[in-house]
Amino acid sequence: MKAKEIRDLGVDDIRARLAELERERFNLQFRSATEPLSNPLRLRSIRRDIARLQTVLRQKAMLTEAAR
């Protein structure tokens, strides 16, 4: 997911997608401890998507703070 796509989403949508990715990351990490993953690079892409989501969420929060 690209940052431009994330910026087009609303805050609630970003939080929902963030929670979904956190659950997926947890499940993949848990599975990787017990068995080899079919796509181990998925963990990396999930971590990066989480970071992008958090960054855009923080930027939106800072914009609302500055508007006050």
Secondary structure as UniProt FT lines:
FT   HELIX           3..7
FT   HELIX           11..34
FT   HELIX           41..67
//
